[in-house]
Amino acid sequence: MQGKSTDRLSHAHNNPLLRESWFRSELYGLERNAEDFPLLGQGELADRLASHSGLQRYASPTVNHLAENLTATQSVVVLTDASGIVLQTVGNLSAMEKAQRFALSPGTLWSESGRGTNAIGTALAIDDSCEIDGEQHFLTSNQNLYCAAVPLQTPDGQIAGVLDISGPAHFSHTHTLAWVKSAARQIEYLWVKQSLHPQQWLMSLHPDPQKLDSVEELLLVFSDNTLIAANRLALRRLGIDAGRLGQMTFGQLFPLLKQTASTVPVPVTCNAQTYFYRLRAPAQSLVSVPPKPAVAWPFSLQQEGEKMVRLLNAGVSLCVQGETGSGKEFVSQTLHQHSRWREGKFIAINCAAIPESLIESELFGYQPGAFTGANKNGYIGKIREADGGILFLDEIGDMPLALQTRLLRVLQDKVVAPLGSSRSWPVNFAVICATHRNLTQLVANGEFREDLLYRLQEFTLTLPPLREWPMLPAFIDQQWLLLGGQARHITLSPSLLDTLAHFAWPGNIRQLRSLMKVLLALAEDGETLGVETLPAEYRQAIPELTDNLKQHDTALITSTLARFNGNISKAAQALGVARSTLYRRAARTRDGN
């Protein structure tokens, strides 16, 4: 065993970073010649994209610009979430091998535990930039790739995802790591600047006053006198731990400095380094400022978000109930990102998607040779991966009864023993389960343990179906933006938006996003989409299009005509009706009918 391990690590070229990453890859129980990789289904990917709207919004301009400059290297730009799931791949994928195109497509997983040593997963593991070239990859299937990656950080100090450049290993990549670092710095800089609230202070610092107002400057954001946000450059160079955001004050950072606005560069010393700074006062004054900014909760969490985080921080197990596709995992990830468990991983397991024979080994792990077909290196299991973070048990109502007993024991004792092992490992994690089934009824039917129900369902959050969401038109607009509709200048007419907001949506968010993808794929750039662009099965569910204008009041017709300077064709397209219908209605409007 020792000889094989030494031979494998020869590819690491005695690099400590690579050596440690390869060691972790072996601990995960990965086979170097494995070729079956995790891939999210379309519904799960849609939920994942919806839950990372902020990351995509702030990263997309830089990602697109970076991809344009990589054509000659046949490389692509990859954006992932904090678990290593690919959200977006931009660039000329057709120039890459078929296997590489599949491996880098949205929905694929590039965590270190899933794919071994690779730039995305290893950057997440070490929370720093890295490049992995050719045979430095742990899996042989990835050894034709060169990858350079940098973790992306939110203004409140959390890991949001990874920016990566991947291309053929036989190309020269002399400057690639520098390019991806520069792009990541740009994204984090714009994220802080563009999310700044008028009631907050903004401090810009740099040792060279000429570099103020550039992406090289350090940014600090204060709510009243409390530091609540910063870019990664500022946190690292000023030696601030991200966990202190929301707790550290201006006076603690700069004890000899008065918090007074300054528009000209002023010197200040911090950690034995002289910086020049500008300090912009809030544009609006506050009577009272909370120590932390309000969280922009998802539409389905707006009334409950803060309470759920408090419960999660107190160790209370949450059960999220809701119809299929209503965003249960999306909501759970958001709670994780704002809870005290955010430094740990969010480990999700779908109890309905994994064969019953494999759930136990997936959850609890196993020793080498524990059963026929087991990985010869063993596997630590999802529960140990979740140590320090959150274990998300989706479709918990489908967990076999025999495993419910083992899970209950782990939740009570906080220790886990892999299959085939006499040793136990202590674990500490929070639990969120999700289901669309009635667990109480399952208990009554003898299909679910009552004691496990009480342990998992200490507090229940019921998500309303999409059709009952408040501000549904605003959510539809947000999804259209995330899918790229705005970037192509394709707009949803008021009539279409109103129609979409009144559908029943039995498939909830997944169904909505699937429809919007169809509309986007069939639309021309710059087009305004009316109700008539809906697929036939959706048009059949609404009144005749010729009657659609009856839903619009006179003020809407008048304002639409005015917006298009009386152009009947354009106004009819925006309202989603035929020109002849609008002519008749406009005539009645002029006549006062």
Secondary structure, 3 states (H helix, E strand, C coil): CHHHHHHHHHHHCCCHHHHHHHHHHHHCCCCCCCCCCCECCHHHHHHHHHCCHHHHHHHHHHHHHHHHCCHHHCCEEEEEECCCEEEEEEECHHHCCHHHHHHCCCCEECCHHHHCCCHHHHHHHHCCCEEEEHHHCCCHHHCCEEEEEEEEECCCCCEEEEEEEEEECCCCCCCHHHHHHHHHHHHHHHHHHHCCCCCCEEEEEECCHHHCCCCCCEEEEEECCEEEEECHHHHHHCCCCHHHCCCCEHHHHCCCCCCCCEEEEEEEEECCEEEEEEEECCCCCCCCCCCCCCCCCCHHHCCCHHHHHHHHHCCCCEEEECCCCCCHHHHHHHHHHCCCCCCCCEEEEECCCCCHHHHHHHHHCECCCCCCCCCCCCECCHHHHCCCCEEEEECHHHCCHHHHHHHHHHHHHCEECCECCCCCEECCCEEEEEECCCHHHHHHCCCCCHHHHHHHCCEEEECCCHHHCCCHHHHHHHHHHHCCCCCCCCEECHHHHHHHHCCCCCCHHHHHHHHHHHHHHHCCCCCEECHHHCCHHHHCCCCCHHHHHHHCCHHHHHHHHHHCCCCHHHHHHHHCCCHHHHHHHHHHHHCCC
